[in-house]
């Protein structure tokens, strides 16, 4: 389903619940809030499902949008969720009952919903939601700010290779609504806690380099987080840091989880397809940015991701 059809479908609905993915980033939060606000402006009752993984960096955007416990939706929408494994425990309840419409921009989309609006050419799902809302009229400043955050964060403030001319046009249109984009950019890209800087220092001291520095793997254990007294906000988008090292073409960040598994984030350039690498470990994403979760220790995760990288390299 393309976005014009999706816009028409949504206008025929009411009592709408919007779902975000595990460990939510700016794209899924921004899409959910922007869409929720736009639906309300169309006279719809719409809420965002509370997400227990949301960090304090994003909770302010959700104020006034989180669904009360007694809310019973008639139509359920997911935003920026590519696969069943990315639903939160609360979201899994609705996945079992059925997702009515999924919005996404990941090539690895699993088509779990009754209807799917997918455009893998978009740098951020926020671009897709912006075009959808435009079918109903001008985008309000209240909806524009979270959508700008969605686009800016998923492109690394327009630095990643997924950024296109269309991305800049969407950002410009959103800025023209009067939002304070400079304030948002400072918050998300130019402000770091002392604990975050200590995390980055730890990564520099402990990262492993392969292939003469072309591949960098950094791991953050639960013990590291506890020792630095760091939380999830301090580690937000830490995966982007490793790839800043000169000479690195493929960067991997490993985060140890509490359930005996590790979350891996892979960033690459044209020398390697990140989605193919992560797909070997049950994950997915984009060609230049993908992720997966693997069982085991940090060391086992390092071995698993290097094995996957070597397999993809051998078949290139």
Sine and cosine of phi, psi and omega as CSV:
sin_phi,cos_phi,sin_psi,cos_psi,sin_omega,cos_omega
0.00,0.00,0.79,-0.61,0.04,-1.00
-1.00,0.05,0.22,-0.98,-0.25,-0.97
-0.91,0.41,-0.45,0.89,0.04,-1.00
-0.92,0.38,-0.65,0.76,0.07,-1.00
-0.91,0.42,-0.64,0.76,0.00,-1.00
-0.90,0.43,-0.61,0.80,0.03,-1.00
-0.89,0.45,-0.67,0.74,0.03,-1.00
-0.91,0.41,-0.65,0.76,0.01,-1.00
-0.88,0.48,-0.71,0.71,-0.03,-1.00
-0.91,0.42,-0.58,0.82,0.00,-1.00
-0.92,0.40,-0.31,0.95,0.03,-1.00
-1.00,-0.01,0.01,1.00,-0.07,-1.00
-0.94,-0.33,0.21,-0.98,0.15,-0.99
-0.46,-0.89,0.19,-0.98,-0.06,-1.00
0.80,0.60,0.91,0.41,-0.14,-0.99
-0.97,-0.23,0.72,-0.69,0.06,-1.00
-0.92,-0.40,0.73,-0.69,-0.05,-1.00
-0.91,-0.41,0.77,-0.64,-0.08,-1.00
-0.95,-0.32,0.62,-0.79,0.08,-1.00
-0.91,-0.41,0.21,-0.98,-0.09,-1.00
-1.00,-0.04,0.22,-0.98,0.07,-1.00
-0.80,0.60,0.51,-0.86,0.01,-1.00
0.69,0.72,0.89,0.46,-0.17,-0.98
-0.89,0.45,0.64,-0.77,0.06,-1.00
-0.96,-0.27,-0.10,-0.99,-0.04,-1.00
-0.91,0.41,-0.48,0.88,-0.04,-1.00
-0.94,0.33,-0.77,0.64,-0.03,-1.00
-0.92,0.39,-0.65,0.76,0.03,-1.00
-0.92,0.39,-0.73,0.69,-0.02,-1.00
-0.88,0.47,-0.65,0.76,0.04,-1.00
-0.90,0.43,-0.70,0.71,-0.05,-1.00
-0.89,0.46,-0.73,0.68,-0.04,-1.00
-0.94,0.34,-0.70,0.72,0.01,-1.00
-0.88,0.48,-0.69,0.73,0.01,-1.00
-0.92,0.38,-0.67,0.74,0.00,-1.00
-0.87,0.49,-0.71,0.70,0.02,-1.00
-0.89,0.46,-0.70,0.72,-0.02,-1.00
-0.90,0.43,-0.62,0.79,0.05,-1.00
-0.91,0.42,-0.65,0.76,0.05,-1.00
-0.89,0.46,-0.60,0.80,0.03,-1.00
-0.92,0.40,-0.34,0.94,0.08,-1.00
-1.00,-0.03,0.18,0.98,0.04,-1.00
1.00,0.10,0.20,0.98,-0.03,-1.00
-1.00,-0.01,0.46,-0.89,0.20,-0.98
-1.00,0.02,0.88,-0.47,-0.07,-1.00
-0.61,-0.79,0.62,-0.78,0.02,-1.00
-0.63,-0.78,0.33,-0.94,0.09,-1.00
-0.96,-0.27,0.74,-0.67,0.02,-1.00
-0.92,0.40,0.79,-0.62,0.06,-1.00
-0.83,0.56,0.65,-0.76,-0.03,-1.00
-0.85,-0.53,0.92,-0.40,-0.10,-1.00
-0.90,0.43,-0.29,0.96,-0.02,-1.00
-1.00,0.03,-0.09,1.00,-0.09,-1.00
-0.89,0.45,0.77,-0.64,0.04,-1.00
-1.00,0.05,0.22,-0.97,-0.02,-1.00
-0.91,0.41,-0.24,0.97,0.06,-1.00
-0.92,0.40,-0.53,0.85,-0.09,-1.00
-0.94,-0.34,-0.23,0.97,-0.04,-1.00
-0.86,0.52,-0.56,0.83,0.01,-1.00
-0.86,0.50,-0.54,0.84,0.00,-1.00
-0.92,0.40,-0.43,0.90,-0.11,-0.99
-1.00,0.01,-0.11,0.99,-0.04,-1.00
-0.87,0.50,0.82,-0.58,0.01,-1.00
1.00,0.03,-0.03,1.00,-0.06,-1.00
-0.90,-0.44,-0.15,0.99,-0.09,-1.00
-0.98,0.19,0.74,-0.67,-0.09,-1.00
-0.91,0.41,0.71,-0.70,0.13,-0.99
-0.94,0.34,0.39,-0.92,-0.08,-1.00
-0.86,0.51,-0.53,0.85,-0.07,-1.00
-0.99,0.13,-0.06,1.00,-0.05,-1.00
-0.94,0.35,0.78,-0.63,0.04,-1.00
-0.89,-0.46,0.97,-0.25,-0.07,-1.00
-0.97,0.26,0.44,-0.90,0.12,-0.99
-0.98,-0.21,-0.24,0.97,-0.06,-1.00
-0.53,-0.85,0.78,-0.63,-0.09,-1.00
-0.89,-0.46,0.77,-0.64,-0.07,-1.00
-0.84,-0.54,0.65,-0.76,0.14,-0.99
-0.91,-0.40,0.55,-0.84,0.02,-1.00
-0.79,-0.61,0.79,-0.62,0.08,-1.00
0.91,0.42,0.46,0.89,0.05,-1.00
-0.94,-0.33,0.89,-0.46,-0.10,-1.00
-1.00,-0.01,-0.46,0.89,-0.10,-1.00
-0.53,-0.84,0.25,-0.97,-0.04,-1.00
-0.89,0.46,-0.51,0.86,-0.03,-1.00
-0.95,0.31,-0.12,0.99,-0.04,-1.00
-0.99,-0.15,0.04,1.00,0.04,-1.00
-0.98,0.19,0.61,-0.79,0.10,-1.00
-0.94,0.33,0.24,-0.97,0.07,-1.00
-0.82,0.58,-0.65,0.76,0.04,-1.00
-0.93,0.38,-0.59,0.80,0.01,-1.00
-0.94,0.35,-0.51,0.86,0.01,-1.00
-0.89,0.46,-0.50,0.87,0.05,-1.00
-0.87,0.49,-0.69,0.72,-0.01,-1.00
-0.97,0.24,-0.49,0.87,0.08,-1.00
-0.88,0.48,-0.67,0.75,0.01,-1.00
-0.91,0.42,-0.61,0.80,0.00,-1.00
-0.97,0.22,-0.43,0.90,0.05,-1.00
0.86,-0.51,0.83,-0.56,0.10,-0.99
-1.00,0.01,0.79,-0.62,-0.07,-1.00
-0.99,0.17,-0.60,0.80,-0.08,-1.00
-0.50,-0.87,0.78,-0.63,0.02,-1.00
-0.90,-0.43,0.75,-0.66,0.14,-0.99
-0.95,-0.30,0.75,-0.66,-0.06,-1.00
-0.36,-0.93,0.28,-0.96,0.07,-1.00
-0.73,-0.69,0.25,0.97,-0.01,-1.00
-1.00,-0.07,0.76,-0.65,0.06,-1.00
-0.88,0.48,-0.36,0.93,-0.04,-1.00
-1.00,0.05,0.24,0.97,0.01,-1.00
-0.77,0.63,0.72,-0.69,-0.08,-1.00
-0.99,-0.12,-0.01,1.00,0.07,-1.00
0.81,0.59,0.82,0.57,0.00,-1.00
-1.00,0.06,-0.25,0.97,-0.09,-1.00
-1.00,-0.07,0.27,-0.96,0.06,-1.00
-0.89,0.45,-0.64,0.77,0.07,-1.00
-0.74,-0.67,0.60,-0.80,-0.02,-1.00
-0.77,-0.63,0.79,-0.62,0.11,-0.99
-0.95,-0.31,0.98,-0.18,-0.11,-0.99
-0.85,-0.52,0.74,-0.67,0.15,-0.99
-0.66,-0.75,0.99,-0.12,-0.06,-1.00
-0.95,0.32,-0.11,0.99,0.04,-1.00
-1.00,0.09,-0.10,1.00,0.00,-1.00
-0.99,0.11,0.66,-0.75,0.04,-1.00
-0.93,0.37,-0.53,0.85,0.00,-1.00
-0.61,-0.79,0.48,-0.88,0.08,-1.00
-0.89,0.45,-0.43,0.90,0.05,-1.00
-0.85,0.53,-0.55,0.84,0.06,-1.00
-0.89,0.46,-0.68,0.73,-0.02,-1.00
-0.91,0.42,-0.70,0.72,0.01,-1.00
-0.91,0.41,-0.58,0.81,0.05,-1.00
-0.87,0.50,-0.75,0.66,0.00,-1.00
-0.90,0.43,-0.57,0.82,0.06,-1.00
-0.88,0.47,-0.76,0.65,-0.04,-1.00
-0.89,0.45,-0.56,0.83,0.01,-1.00
-0.87,0.48,-0.37,0.93,0.04,-1.00
-0.94,0.35,-0.33,0.94,-0.01,-1.00
-0.99,-0.12,-0.16,0.99,-0.02,-1.00
0.70,-0.72,-0.16,-0.99,0.00,-1.00
-0.88,0.48,0.54,-0.84,0.05,-1.00
-0.99,0.12,0.80,-0.60,-0.02,-1.00
-0.96,0.27,0.39,-0.92,0.07,-1.00
-0.85,0.53,-0.56,0.83,-0.02,-1.00
-0.91,0.42,-0.61,0.79,0.06,-1.00
-0.99,0.15,-0.47,0.88,-0.09,-1.00
-0.94,0.35,-0.61,0.79,-0.06,-1.00
-0.88,0.48,-0.79,0.61,0.03,-1.00
-0.89,0.45,-0.53,0.85,0.04,-1.00
-0.93,0.37,-0.61,0.79,0.07,-1.00
-0.89,0.45,-0.68,0.73,0.04,-1.00
-0.87,0.49,-0.64,0.77,0.03,-1.00
-0.85,0.52,-0.75,0.66,-0.05,-1.00
-0.94,0.33,-0.69,0.72,-0.06,-1.00
-0.91,0.41,-0.69,0.73,-0.05,-1.00
-0.95,0.32,-0.57,0.82,-0.03,-1.00
-0.98,0.21,-0.16,0.99,0.06,-1.00
-0.92,-0.39,0.15,0.99,-0.03,-1.00
0.87,0.49,0.71,0.70,-0.08,-1.00
0.85,0.53,0.69,0.72,0.12,-0.99
0.94,0.35,0.43,0.90,0.01,-1.00
-0.98,-0.20,-0.40,0.92,-0.09,-1.00
-0.96,0.29,0.32,-0.95,-0.06,-1.00
-0.93,0.37,-0.25,0.97,0.03,-1.00
-0.97,0.25,-0.21,0.98,-0.02,-1.00
-0.92,0.39,0.75,-0.66,-0.01,-1.00
-0.84,-0.54,0.18,-0.98,0.12,-0.99
-0.83,0.56,-0.59,0.81,0.02,-1.00
-0.90,0.44,-0.58,0.82,0.04,-1.00
-0.87,0.50,-0.72,0.70,0.01,-1.00
-0.91,0.42,-0.59,0.80,0.02,-1.00
-0.91,0.41,-0.65,0.76,0.05,-1.00
-0.89,0.45,-0.72,0.69,0.00,-1.00
-0.87,0.49,-0.67,0.75,0.00,-1.00
-0.90,0.45,-0.68,0.73,0.02,-1.00
-0.88,0.47,-0.66,0.75,0.01,-1.00
-0.92,0.39,-0.63,0.77,0.04,-1.00
-0.90,0.44,-0.56,0.83,-0.03,-1.00
-0.93,0.36,-0.18,0.98,0.08,-1.00
-0.97,0.24,-0.19,0.98,0.03,-1.00
0.97,-0.24,0.16,0.99,0.00,-1.00
-0.94,0.35,0.36,-0.93,0.04,-1.00
-1.00,-0.02,0.99,0.16,-0.04,-1.00
-0.92,0.39,-0.56,0.83,0.00,-1.00
-0.88,0.47,-0.67,0.74,0.02,-1.00
-0.89,0.45,-0.68,0.74,0.01,-1.00
-0.90,0.44,-0.68,0.74,-0.01,-1.00
-0.91,0.41,-0.63,0.78,0.03,-1.00
-0.89,0.45,-0.68,0.73,0.00,-1.00
-0.89,0.46,-0.70,0.71,-0.15,-0.99
-1.00,-0.01,-0.34,0.94,-0.11,-0.99
-0.79,-0.62,-0.24,0.97,-0.07,-1.00
-0.80,-0.59,0.21,0.98,0.02,-1.00
-0.83,-0.56,0.83,-0.55,0.00,-1.00
-0.74,-0.68,0.65,-0.76,0.09,-1.00
-0.97,0.25,0.31,-0.95,0.06,-1.00
-0.88,0.48,-0.60,0.80,0.03,-1.00
-0.91,0.42,-0.58,0.82,0.05,-1.00
-0.90,0.43,-0.69,0.73,0.01,-1.00
-0.89,0.45,-0.58,0.82,0.05,-1.00
-0.93,0.37,-0.59,0.81,0.08,-1.00
-0.89,0.46,-0.70,0.72,0.01,-1.00
-0.89,0.45,-0.62,0.78,0.05,-1.00
-0.89,0.45,-0.66,0.75,0.04,-1.00
-0.88,0.48,-0.68,0.74,0.01,-1.00
-0.87,0.49,-0.70,0.71,0.00,-1.00
-0.87,0.49,-0.63,0.77,-0.06,-1.00
-0.96,0.27,-0.45,0.89,-0.17,-0.98
-0.88,-0.48,-0.07,1.00,-0.06,-1.00
-0.91,0.42,0.49,-0.87,0.06,-1.00
-0.97,-0.23,0.70,-0.72,0.01,-1.00
-0.91,-0.42,0.65,-0.76,0.01,-1.00
-0.76,-0.65,0.31,-0.95,0.07,-1.00
0.79,0.61,0.79,0.62,0.03,-1.00
0.84,0.54,0.58,0.81,0.08,-1.00
1.00,0.01,0.06,1.00,0.00,-1.00
-0.97,0.24,-0.43,0.90,0.02,-1.00
-0.87,-0.49,0.78,-0.63,0.03,-1.00
-0.82,-0.57,0.75,-0.66,0.03,-1.00
-0.83,-0.56,0.83,-0.55,0.01,-1.00
-0.85,-0.53,0.64,-0.77,-0.03,-1.00
-0.81,-0.58,0.64,-0.77,0.08,-1.00
-0.83,-0.55,0.90,-0.43,-0.02,-1.00
-1.00,0.01,0.23,-0.97,0.10,-1.00
-0.89,0.46,-0.56,0.83,0.03,-1.00
-0.91,0.42,-0.63,0.78,0.05,-1.00
-0.88,0.48,-0.72,0.69,-0.01,-1.00
-0.88,0.47,-0.66,0.75,-0.02,-1.00
-0.93,0.37,-0.67,0.74,-0.03,-1.00
-0.89,0.45,-0.61,0.79,0.01,-1.00
-1.00,0.05,-0.05,1.00,-0.06,-1.00
0.81,0.58,0.61,0.79,-0.02,-1.00
-1.00,-0.05,0.45,-0.89,0.07,-1.00
-0.84,-0.54,-0.11,-0.99,-0.09,-1.00
-0.90,0.44,-0.53,0.85,0.03,-1.00
-0.90,0.43,-0.62,0.79,0.02,-1.00
-0.91,0.42,-0.44,0.90,-0.05,-1.00
-0.98,-0.17,0.13,0.99,-0.05,-1.00
-0.84,0.55,0.80,-0.59,0.04,-1.00
0.80,0.60,0.55,0.84,0.03,-1.00
-0.90,0.44,-0.35,0.94,-0.01,-1.00
-0.88,0.48,-0.48,0.88,-0.03,-1.00
-0.95,0.31,-0.35,0.94,-0.10,-1.00
-0.93,0.36,-0.68,0.74,-0.12,-0.99
-0.88,0.47,-0.63,0.78,-0.04,-1.00
-0.94,0.34,-0.09,1.00,0.02,-1.00
-0.98,0.21,-0.22,0.98,0.00,-1.00
-0.92,0.39,0.76,-0.65,-0.01,-1.00
-0.85,0.52,0.73,-0.69,0.03,-1.00
1.00,-0.04,-0.17,0.99,-0.02,-1.00
-0.99,0.12,0.79,-0.61,0.07,-1.00
-0.97,-0.26,-0.49,0.87,0.03,-1.00
-0.75,-0.66,0.84,-0.55,0.03,-1.00
-0.86,-0.51,0.62,-0.78,0.02,-1.00
-0.78,-0.63,0.78,-0.63,0.11,-0.99
-0.91,-0.41,0.78,-0.63,-0.02,-1.00
-0.92,-0.39,0.82,-0.57,0.06,-1.00
-0.91,-0.42,0.87,-0.50,0.07,-1.00
-0.95,0.31,0.72,-0.70,0.00,-1.00
-0.97,-0.26,0.24,-0.97,-0.08,-1.00
-0.96,0.27,-0.31,0.95,-0.09,-1.00
-1.00,-0.10,0.36,0.93,0.04,-1.00
0.99,0.17,0.40,0.92,0.02,-1.00
-0.76,-0.65,0.07,-1.00,0.03,-1.00
-0.73,-0.68,0.65,-0.76,0.07,-1.00
-0.99,-0.15,0.79,-0.62,-0.04,-1.00
-0.91,-0.41,0.70,-0.71,0.09,-1.00
-0.86,-0.50,0.82,-0.57,-0.06,-1.00
-0.90,-0.43,0.77,-0.63,0.06,-1.00
-0.84,-0.55,0.75,-0.67,-0.05,-1.00
-0.66,-0.75,0.10,-0.99,0.20,-0.98
-0.91,-0.41,-0.36,-0.93,-0.09,-1.00
-0.93,0.36,-0.12,0.99,-0.01,-1.00
-0.98,0.22,-0.25,0.97,-0.04,-1.00
-0.41,-0.91,0.61,-0.79,0.02,-1.00
-1.00,-0.06,0.93,-0.38,-0.06,-1.00
-0.91,0.42,-0.60,0.80,-0.01,-1.00
-0.89,0.45,-0.68,0.74,0.02,-1.00
-0.89,0.45,-0.61,0.79,0.02,-1.00
-0.90,0.43,-0.78,0.63,-0.07,-1.00
-0.95,0.33,-0.47,0.88,0.02,-1.00
-0.88,0.47,-0.53,0.85,0.03,-1.00
-0.91,0.41,-0.31,0.95,-0.01,-1.00
-0.91,-0.41,0.34,0.94,0.08,-1.00
1.00,0.09,0.21,0.98,-0.01,-1.00
-0.94,-0.35,-0.35,-0.94,0.00,-1.00
0.01,-1.00,-0.19,-0.98,-0.03,-1.00
0.52,-0.85,-0.78,-0.62,-0.02,-1.00
-0.89,-0.45,0.18,-0.98,0.00,-1.00
-0.88,0.48,-0.56,0.83,-0.05,-1.00
-0.98,-0.22,-0.16,0.99,-0.02,-1.00
-0.46,-0.89,0.87,-0.49,-0.03,-1.00
-0.52,-0.85,0.14,-0.99,-0.02,-1.00
-0.45,-0.89,0.20,-0.98,0.04,-1.00
-0.28,-0.96,0.24,-0.97,0.07,-1.00
-0.82,-0.57,0.77,-0.63,-0.04,-1.00
-0.82,-0.57,0.56,-0.83,0.06,-1.00
-0.96,0.28,0.46,-0.89,0.08,-1.00
0.91,-0.42,-0.09,-1.00,-0.04,-1.00
-0.99,0.14,0.10,-1.00,0.06,-1.00
-0.87,0.49,-0.70,0.71,-0.02,-1.00
-0.90,0.44,-0.62,0.78,0.04,-1.00
-0.92,0.39,-0.58,0.81,0.04,-1.00
-0.92,0.40,-0.64,0.77,0.06,-1.00
-0.86,0.52,-0.72,0.69,-0.01,-1.00
-0.90,0.43,-0.65,0.76,-0.03,-1.00
-0.91,0.41,-0.68,0.73,-0.06,-1.00
-0.96,0.29,-0.58,0.81,0.05,-1.00
-0.92,0.39,-0.60,0.80,0.06,-1.00
-0.89,0.45,-0.67,0.75,0.02,-1.00
-0.91,0.41,-0.66,0.75,0.03,-1.00
-0.88,0.47,-0.71,0.71,-0.01,-1.00
-0.89,0.45,-0.61,0.79,0.01,-1.00
-0.91,0.42,-0.69,0.73,0.01,-1.00
-0.92,0.38,-0.66,0.76,0.05,-1.00
-0.88,0.48,-0.63,0.78,-0.02,-1.00
-0.92,0.39,-0.47,0.88,-0.04,-1.00
-0.99,-0.14,0.05,1.00,-0.04,-1.00
-0.95,0.31,0.00,0.00,0.00,0.00
